[in-house]
Amino acid sequence: MRCVLLRTAQWAMEARDQSPTSEELCRRMFTVKEGFRLGMEDLVDAAALNGINKAEIQKRRLLLGVSAEDALCVSRARALLGKISLVVTSPPYPGVHVLYHRWQIRSRKETPAPFWIANRQDGAGASYYTMGGRSLVGERRYFQNLIAVFKGVEPFLAKNALVAQVVAFSDADRQLPLFKKAMMDAGYAEQDILGRRQHLSRQVPNRRWYARGRSLDAAREFILFFSANSESNRQA
């Protein structure tokens, strides 16, 4: 229910034209709840097709509230060393203004309301959630953090494991090569699994946040694929 409240409240507070009525709010909450329920049913059905019954789903998952580079310090995580075959992630977008830790009331004034609803303390600035600010110093910090994160992930990957990433950039021509270099420095090689020899990307309509500068690169998301060079990492 807390997740339902968070999703519904964000929709209500960030409404661009006018705040919803109480009736609209109730209808939206019901719709969100039903979406969650149907999503869970889809998960149960997909698990069943792979021989996993409903009771096993929760036992098979492992949730770690730590940074990826610290995962090796968690004893429960060590059972997964060398066993993960797929990583699907969307890291923060370098140089792009995204409010991960705030909502914007009618797309304007920022509010820490999600932390009130979640009954959690914030205490961190925007750069904490984006792995680096939008300055040149912040950009360097972003790529340093990216290297550290994926070096932390690598010991858990099985041979021929695939890393799939969705990411956008404020200046794709300049930052995309830097992103790839950071992944190489972390011990990964880019994979052309679709045989396209070009980047798979999409234009995202109605993006709620804006790109810094005049470029609209931030509205274009890239899907990148990498594999870990496990042998070279272990030798290092």
C-alpha positions, 0 to 999 in steps of 0.5 A: 500500500505504501507503494500505491500511495507513492505512485498515486501521490506523485501522479497527483502532485506532478499534475501539470494543469490542475490537481485531481479531485478526491474522486479522481484520486480514488480512481487512480489509486484503484488503477495503480493497485490493480496494476501492481496486482496484475503485475504480480500475477504475471510474475507468478505465471512467468515463474511457473512456466520456468518451474518455480512455484509461487512459494519459491519466488520470495525464497529465491530473491536476494535484496541487498541494501548496499552499494554494488562495490560493497556487495562482496562484504555481504556474506549472503551475497557470496553464494552468487559469486560467478553465477549471475548470467544477466544484469539489467540496469539503467544507471543515472544519466551523466549531465542530465537533470533528473530529480530522483529524490524529489517530486515537482509540484505541477512541474515546478516547486520541489518537494521531499514528500516521497520521503514523508510517505516512505517514512524515511530520512533523505539527507543526501543531495542530488549528486548522490543519486546521480553519481556526480553533479552536472559540472565537469568535476561531477562528470569525472566523479560519475565515470569514476563511480561507474568504474567502481560499481561495475568492478564490484559487479564483475565477480558475481558474473558467470562466464559469458554473462551479459550486461544490458544498460539503458542510458542517456546523455546530455552530450552523446557525441562526447559522453557516450565514448567516455561511458564505453571507456569507463566500462572497458576500464572496469573490465568489460567489452561492448557486445553487438548481440543484435548484429546491427553494428550501430547503437540501439536507441529510442526517442522518449516522448514527453520527458518530464525533465530537461536536458542541460543546454540546447541539445536534446540528447537527453530525450534519446535513450541508448541500449548498450550491451557489455560482457565482462572479461573475467579472466583479465579481471582475475589476473589484475 
